[in-house]
């Protein structure tokens, strides 16, 4: 699968559930119903991903203790033009680098900011990072304290039906603590196809990876090492979901949903984003409407700051 299609692939279940629960948006504002248009769901996914990574980057940089930069292609690619976003991945594929998995963000101590900024200036900006082999990026990577894989969900975490529900012994887990398969609650998600390459990256670069999952009202974090431990202990089982790419292709993939009980509180939303109608017009004059995420801010939790300071 082309990297552009892979990064915008979305669970078919999530498309239905997430659009169903966004009651604030009036689809009647559009001349065309976006739910009937192939591509609109994926434009929203693109906007959602851009928004969540920027929220995390801004939140870290506002602490004045740490400095975050985009590192993986989803964060370094153009963010204001979906066509430019696609062409960026075409260029990445042409360079033979489209299938290389890297974490989305690198986090540094604030003392390294000048070094990082000068490094990025010398290479032509952060957008050039994915086109440089990592052997030539070691002087940058080794100064980071943590790498981050970003995930996001269109849910208000505290309003999810099984939020605050306590874990109980589960028969399917051999009596180990957990929740029912049908439970709807905040989780930190890791795709099975990302587990091995992320684990390999962590070992090769000697930098810990954490997964940061953003919801509308808060965010949670989980270290990759802790996630691996939970899987090996049989506390979290894979879930098989069908994903659909912008081109229409569907694939079944395993994902791991780690209950927020196992995660650390990463941040609290201090300002929610505004969801506004937007659209693009393709070369044939076809209008593709979608929801664009604008604004919003996140404040990093003190517990998360302690974790970062202890790395």
Buried (B, 14 or more C-beta within 10 A) or exposed (E): BBBBBBBBBBBBEBBEBBBEEBEEBEBEEBEBEBBEBEBBBBBBBBBBBBBBBBBBBEBBBEBEBBBBBBBBBBBBBBBEEBEEBBBBBEBBBEEEBBEBBBBBBBBBBEEBBEBBEEBBEEBEEBBEBBBEEBEEBEEBBEBBBBBBBBBBBBBBBEEBEBBEBEBEEBEEBEEBEBBEEEBBBBBBBBBBBBBEBBBEBBEEBEBBBBBBBBBBBBBBBBBBEBBBEBBEEEBBBBBEBEBBBBBEEEEEBBBBBBBBBBBBBBBBBEEEBEBEBBBBEEEEEEBBBBBBBEEBBBBBBEEBBEBBEEE
